[in-house]
Amino acid sequence: MSRKRYFKTEHDAGDHRVIRYLEFRGELCTRQIEVSRGRWRFAWQSPDLRNPLIADVPLSTLALAEANAVTRQAFDDAWATAQARGRHTLIADVPWEHSACCAQAVRVGRTVMVAGTNATDDQWQVVGLDDAYAQTVFILQRIERALHQVGAAPEDIVRTRVFVTDTASLPDVVRAHAEFFADIRPVTTLAVVQSLIMPGLLVTIEADALIASAD
C-alpha cells in the first residue's frame, strides 16, 4: 500500500488549530511544515540525517497570505525562506541532550552555535581513550558534520572554545586543532577544567560560526 507523497491534515489542540503539511520522499525521508499559534515549524528527516533538523519562524516572515492557502510551490518557497531566516535546531540522539532539553547545534539566520562536543560514538562510548589527539580529531569531525547539517561549513567558524582535563594533553589537542584550522584561524580559548561529563574524556570543544552568505 503506497502512501501519498504530499498531503495536509488539521486538528484542534485545545485553544488553537494546528495545520500540518507533510511530504514523503521515500520510506524514511520526510519534510513537514506545521502551522500553529501564528508560527511555522519545519522538520526534516532523512536516512542520512538520523536526527531531525527543526526550524521555527514567525508567519510574518513568509510571503504567504494564509496558512490554508499553501500550495506545493508555496511549500517549497516557505521551506527555502526558513532555511535562510528560521531558527534551526539539530537534535542529537544522546541521553544528555534529551533530558536537558538542549541541542547539538542551533542556527538563527547566519549565526550557528555548536554545543560542547566530546569524543563519544553512537553507543555513547569514548573514542580515542587516553589519546587526546584522536579525541580532538573525532570532535572536530563531529562539529563539521553538525555545521553541514544546518547549512554551514568549517570555513564559517569564527570562534572555538577548547576545554581539556590535563595540561599534558595540550600539545596533542593544539596539534589537531592547528591541522583542522590551518587556513581558517578562528579566535580560540583554551582552558583546563577539573573533569568532563564522562570518565575517559580528555577534551571538549564548542564552536561558533557566521555563515558568509545566507543564500
NORHUTA-V579571 format. One line per field, one symbol per residue. ss: DSSP state (h for helix, s for strand, l for the rest). psi: psi as a letter, one per 20 degrees, with the letter a starting at -180 (. if undefined). burial: 1 if it has 16 or more other ideal C-beta (glycine too) atoms within 10 Angstrom, else 0. Layout:
BEGIN
ss=???
psi=???
burial=???
END
This chain:
BEGIN
ss=lllllssssssssllssssssssslllllsssssssllssssssssllsssssssssshhhlllllhhhllhhhhhhhhhhhhhhlssssllllhhhhhlllllssssllsssssssllslllllslllllhhhhhhhhhhhhhhhhhhllllhhhssssssssllhhhhhhhhhhhhhhllllllssssssllllllllllsssssssslllll
psi=pqqqhprqqqqpmdjrppppppppmrhioqppppopljqpppppprhjnhqqppqpqqhiiqmpgqhijprgghggghghghhhiropoopqmqgghghilaqhqppocipppprpprmqaijkqpplpjnhggggggghhgggggghijkarhiipipqpppqiphhigghghggghghkhjgmrqpppqprgrahqpiphqqpqppqophpj.
burial=00000000000000000111111100000011111000011111100000111111100001010010010001100110111111011111000010000011111001011110111100000111001111111111011101101111010110010111100010011101100110000000000000010001111111111010000
END
